């Protein structure tokens, strides 16, 4: 059965893009990509007419949103080993290995984290289905580290809200090119889709960009390299990789935003999601988890020390 909502735009909300406006409506519990899909399917009606994502909402606009029920899962469970860091009846946190895709997508329907989770958990939250059941955030294929997935719809809604409200604590460690002089710093540079290479993101000041804030702290300096701890206030696609490249210190092994030639070849970027902190959806307790650096980063650090 469809869920239907009706929202009337207030004075302080006017002027926002429709997709952004709806993604911030807590009762909808929708990501911006989910809003886009509803708009594409003509399930978002503004003043009795289908609209576009870029439409700027006006005072007293009457917006109707129709959310279809989750479709039946089509992802096949697969017996793939998991490095489980935490698990209970509501959620599971895993240490995702480098090279593993988080969820199926066209042309890549097996071998993903979701395939492995479905085999281990037997069920995940229905929200996010059919290809992303229980997935509330992602890591790039070649980024390793901590990722939380929801087993229940209650956990899914709570975690999505925490990510949207930017209360989830995410700490990464990266090995980057060059010696960073400052002990710490903040990168505030808006990001958007690259105007030519559409699969890439870039720092851009156009109207289509979004706020992106990255905090970094130097952990160790080496000859030609720096090991940094990175915390992101916003979760833009490829944010750390783009921002570190923007300040002249690309992540080692990053074949998209990094160096064309590497002194020490790596299988993709040396970026690891080391710490994760959030509020448990049911108990309300703070969950703080940490994992060790992967062997690939440790070995390279030993070589350059």
LINTADA-V471370 format. One record per pair of residues at least 24 apart in sequence whose C-alpha atoms are under 6 Angstrom apart, sorted by the first residue. I is the first residue (numbers start at 0). J is the second residue. Records with the same first field share a line. If there is no record, write none. Layout:
I=J + J
This chain:
0=68
1=66 + 67 + 68
2=65 + 66
3=64 + 65
4=63 + 64
5=62 + 63
6=61 + 62
7=59 + 60 + 61
8=58 + 59 + 60
9=58
10=58
13=56 + 57 + 58
14=55 + 56
15=55 + 56
16=53 + 54 + 55
17=52 + 54 + 55 + 56
18=52
70=129
72=129
73=129
75=114
76=114 + 117 + 118
77=114 + 115 + 118
78=115 + 118
79=115
89=150 + 151 + 154
90=148 + 149 + 150
91=147 + 148
92=146 + 147
93=145 + 146
94=144 + 145
95=143 + 144
96=143
97=141 + 142 + 143
98=140 + 141
99=140
100=140
102=131
103=130
123=150
124=149 + 150 + 151 + 152
135=159
141=267
142=270 + 271
143=271
144=271 + 272 + 273
145=272
154=280
157=280
167=276 + 277
168=275 + 276
169=230 + 274 + 275
170=229 + 230 + 273 + 274
171=228 + 229 + 271 + 272 + 273
172=227 + 228 + 229 + 270 + 271
173=226 + 227 + 269 + 270
174=225 + 226 + 250 + 251 + 269
175=224 + 225 + 248 + 249 + 250 + 251
176=224 + 248 + 249
177=223 + 224 + 248
178=223 + 224 + 225
182=216 + 217
183=215 + 216 + 217
184=214 + 215
185=213 + 214
186=212 + 213
187=211 + 212
